[in-house]
Amino acid sequence: MKLLNRTSYILITTILFVVFFGSIAFYIILKSTTDKEIKKELNSRMEYVIHEFRLNPTVFGSLSLPGYITVEEGSPETKSMPFFRDTILLDELDNSYKQYKSLTADVEVNSEFYRINVYKSLSVSNQLIERITLIVTIIIIVFILFIYLLNRFIFERVWADFFVTIDKLKSYNVDLDSSIHFEASEIAEFNLLNSALNQMIVNLREDYLNVKEFTGNISHEIQTPLSIIRLKCELLLQSMPLSNKQAELIRDIQKTNSRLSRLNKTLVLLTKIDNKQFPQKEKISVDEIIRRHLEDFTSLATLRNIELKYSKNADIYVFGDATLIDVLLVNLIKNAVLHNIDNGKIFIETKDNEIIISNTGEEKELQAKKIFDRYTKFSGKNDSLGLGLSLVKKICDLYRFKISYKYENNLHIFSLLF
């Protein structure tokens, strides 16, 4: 949710909350005030009527008072204290029923008991309350709309420099730019933010260049002693007669040296991918890469009597770095060959923007959540680095390809969706 919408929702929700309970309180106070005024007026009328009636009961019919007044014969048994009540009476002027409030009082005149009812129409007070409520509601709606529009206007003005900063950060490339020039802002906090970002970017670029330099140096420096170790082992094997035990030890050194060399190259490649050091992209034919590597792995598959079948159902072209796409596909094919069984099968199929590689292997499903983690091994092969599928996942994440695994019909199936 955007900050503007968030603040607007909080502001409007708070206003509505206050208005809701404020409106209830306002209505209760207004209703109570009008009710008190009506009761006060009824009491005044009642006092006047009782006064006149006690002076001369026979003149009651000639009393000229607004509203309704009725007199009924009473008795000592029904005498009670004056009380108010709401009722509905027929208005003879427009022949409609309207709401009234009445005051009833029992009076004793010349040893006779009478019940006097004085009525006051509530139409005027109700209309007044309705109109006041309507006016207040309109004012509140206009006020909320005004606050919302003002908030948007102020937000856009105040946060304009912030969005400029965000746009510049989006376009920043650590491999090309050493720093970003932020314009001075009228808001002190934004100037402080820009200053902190500039310092962070400088430190980030320094760290990036150091890591980049370290990656290049370590790749070069480690390869040199590894090459020397390999050469010395070859010279030892050729220089003098060796016992079987000595020759076996030298071969173990060669295997470990070769494994260390592959590990170094893989880790360096992973670091370069993390640092996004493959910015160039070109159109690459997936079919050409698959056919080229199938030629390399055919002999290895033949030695283990593995059936290798490739079905091309669509031409697939992707945009990316040729080296990375090559590494991606060769690792998937290599994984299917190395982790297969003797007399096994490998099926490679291309569909619309999808490659499916299926192979036999251990008759159990692998852990799909861990299969692409670094140094995860699911076979007992000692020469496996546990980095092949991790490298595949890194390349897929870089180019937003989708790689998935499932075990079905005794086949380990990897699906690569471009």
JOWO-V109790 format. One record per residue. N is the residue number from 0. RES is the residue in one small letter. PHI is phi in whole degrees, -180 to 180 (* if undefined). Layout:
{{N;RES;PHI} {N;RES;PHI}}
This chain:
{{0;m;*} {1;k;-69} {2;l;-62} {3;l;-61} {4;n;-64} {5;r;-63} {6;t;-66} {7;s;-65} {8;y;-64} {9;i;-64} {10;l;-64} {11;i;-66} {12;t;-61} {13;t;-64} {14;i;-63} {15;l;-63} {16;f;-62} {17;v;-65} {18;v;-65} {19;f;-61} {20;f;-73} {21;g;-66} {22;s;-66} {23;i;-62} {24;a;-64} {25;f;-63} {26;y;-65} {27;i;-64} {28;i;-65} {29;l;-65} {30;k;-63} {31;s;-65} {32;t;-65} {33;t;-66} {34;d;-65} {35;k;-65} {36;e;-64} {37;i;-65} {38;k;-64} {39;k;-63} {40;e;-68} {41;l;-65} {42;n;-62} {43;s;-64} {44;r;-65} {45;m;-61} {46;e;-62} {47;y;-66} {48;v;-65} {49;i;-63} {50;h;-60} {51;e;-66} {52;f;-67} {53;r;-71} {54;l;-67} {55;n;-157} {56;p;-59} {57;t;-73} {58;v;-92} {59;f;-59} {60;g;-65} {61;s;-95} {62;l;-66} {63;s;-110} {64;l;-131} {65;p;-68} {66;g;85} {67;y;-103} {68;i;-137} {69;t;-129} {70;v;-126} {71;e;-123} {72;e;-73} {73;g;-125} {74;s;-148} {75;p;-59} {76;e;-69} {77;t;-97} {78;k;-67} {79;s;-145} {80;m;-72} {81;p;-56} {82;f;-146} {83;f;-104} {84;r;-158} {85;d;-98} {86;t;-151} {87;i;-124} {88;l;-128} {89;l;-83} {90;d;-88} {91;e;-70} {92;l;-68} {93;d;-118} {94;n;55} {95;s;-138} {96;y;-85} {97;k;-134} {98;q;-86} {99;y;-132} {100;k;-115} {101;s;-123} {102;l;-119} {103;t;-113} {104;a;-141} {105;d;-96} {106;v;-127} {107;e;-107} {108;v;-132} {109;n;55} {110;s;64} {111;e;-113} {112;f;-105} {113;y;-132} {114;r;-113} {115;i;-105} {116;n;-117} {117;v;-115} {118;y;-116} {119;k;-135} {120;s;-67} {121;l;-99} {122;s;-61} {123;v;-65} {124;s;-66} {125;n;-66} {126;q;-63} {127;l;-63} {128;i;-63} {129;e;-63} {130;r;-68} {131;i;-62} {132;t;-62} {133;l;-64} {134;i;-64} {135;v;-63} {136;t;-62} {137;i;-62} {138;i;-62} {139;i;-65} {140;i;-62} {141;v;-63} {142;f;-64} {143;i;-63} {144;l;-63} {145;f;-64} {146;i;-62} {147;y;-64} {148;l;-65} {149;l;-64} {150;n;-63} {151;r;-64} {152;f;-64} {153;i;-66} {154;f;-60} {155;e;-63} {156;r;-72} {157;v;-71} {158;w;-94} {159;a;-60} {160;d;-65} {161;f;-64} {162;f;-70} {163;v;-63} {164;t;-62} {165;i;-62} {166;d;-61} {167;k;-69} {168;l;-65} {169;k;-64} {170;s;-87} {171;y;-75} {172;n;-123} {173;v;-64} {174;d;-81} {175;l;-113} {176;d;-104} {177;s;-88} {178;s;-160} {179;i;-124} {180;h;-95} {181;f;-99} {182;e;-71} {183;a;-67} {184;s;-115} {185;e;-75} {186;i;-93} {187;a;-62} {188;e;-64} {189;f;-70} {190;n;-63} {191;l;-65} {192;l;-63} {193;n;-62} {194;s;-64} {195;a;-65} {196;l;-66} {197;n;-61} {198;q;-66} {199;m;-64} {200;i;-67} {201;v;-61} {202;n;-65} {203;l;-63} {204;r;-67} {205;e;-62} {206;d;-64} {207;y;-62} {208;l;-66} {209;n;-65} {210;v;-65} {211;k;-63} {212;e;-66} {213;f;-63} {214;t;-61} {215;g;-66} {216;n;-66} {217;i;-67} {218;s;-64} {219;h;-74} {220;e;-68} {221;i;-73} {222;q;-63} {223;t;-64} {224;p;-64} {225;l;-65} {226;s;-65} {227;i;-65} {228;i;-61} {229;r;-62} {230;l;-66} {231;k;-63} {232;c;-64} {233;e;-65} {234;l;-66} {235;l;-62} {236;l;-66} {237;q;-103} {238;s;-79} {239;m;-152} {240;p;-64} {241;l;-120} {242;s;-75} {243;n;-60} {244;k;-66} {245;q;-66} {246;a;-64} {247;e;-66} {248;l;-65} {249;i;-64} {250;r;-65} {251;d;-63} {252;i;-63} {253;q;-63} {254;k;-64} {255;t;-64} {256;n;-63} {257;s;-65} {258;r;-64} {259;l;-64} {260;s;-65} {261;r;-67} {262;l;-62} {263;n;-61} {264;k;-64} {265;t;-67} {266;l;-66} {267;v;-63} {268;l;-66} {269;l;-61} {270;t;-64} {271;k;-64} {272;i;-67} {273;d;-61} {274;n;-86} {275;k;54} {276;q;-95} {277;f;-127} {278;p;-76} {279;q;-77} {280;k;-131} {281;e;-148} {282;k;-79} {283;i;-125} {284;s;-88} {285;v;-68} {286;d;-62} {287;e;-64} {288;i;-66} {289;i;-62} {290;r;-64} {291;r;-64} {292;h;-78} {293;l;-62} {294;e;-63} {295;d;-72} {296;f;-93} {297;t;-63} {298;s;-63} {299;l;-65} {300;a;-67} {301;t;-66} {302;l;-59} {303;r;-102} {304;n;57} {305;i;-97} {306;e;-78} {307;l;-118} {308;k;-125} {309;y;-119} {310;s;-118} {311;k;-99} {312;n;-110} {313;a;-163} {314;d;-86} {315;i;-114} {316;y;-124} {317;v;-127} {318;f;-108} {319;g;177} {320;d;-77} {321;a;-61} {322;t;-65} {323;l;-69} {324;i;-63} {325;d;-64} {326;v;-63} {327;l;-58} {328;l;-73} {329;v;-67} {330;n;-69} {331;l;-67} {332;i;-69} {333;k;-62} {334;n;-61} {335;a;-67} {336;v;-81} {337;l;-67} {338;h;-98} {339;n;-92} {340;i;-115} {341;d;-62} {342;n;64} {343;g;-90} {344;k;-139} {345;i;-135} {346;f;-121} {347;i;-117} {348;e;-134} {349;t;-109} {350;k;-124} {351;d;-66} {352;n;58} {353;e;-148} {354;i;-121} {355;i;-119} {356;i;-117} {357;s;-118} {358;n;-149} {359;t;-77} {360;g;173} {361;e;-62} {362;e;-82} {363;k;-159} {364;e;-78} {365;l;-83} {366;q;-78} {367;a;-61} {368;k;-75} {369;k;-109} {370;i;-64} {371;f;-101} {372;d;-79} {373;r;-67} {374;y;61} {375;t;-90} {376;k;-120} {377;f;-116} {378;s;-133} {379;g;-90} {380;k;-74} {381;n;-74} {382;d;-84} {383;s;-80} {384;l;-85} {385;g;75} {386;l;-119} {387;g;-60} {388;l;-73} {389;s;-64} {390;l;-66} {391;v;-60} {392;k;-64} {393;k;-62} {394;i;-67} {395;c;-63} {396;d;-65} {397;l;-63} {398;y;-101} {399;r;60} {400;f;-82} {401;k;-115} {402;i;-112} {403;s;-141} {404;y;-132} {405;k;-154} {406;y;-117} {407;e;-150} {408;n;55} {409;n;62} {410;l;-124} {411;h;-89} {412;i;-117} {413;f;-111} {414;s;-115} {415;l;-115} {416;l;-107} {417;f;-87}}
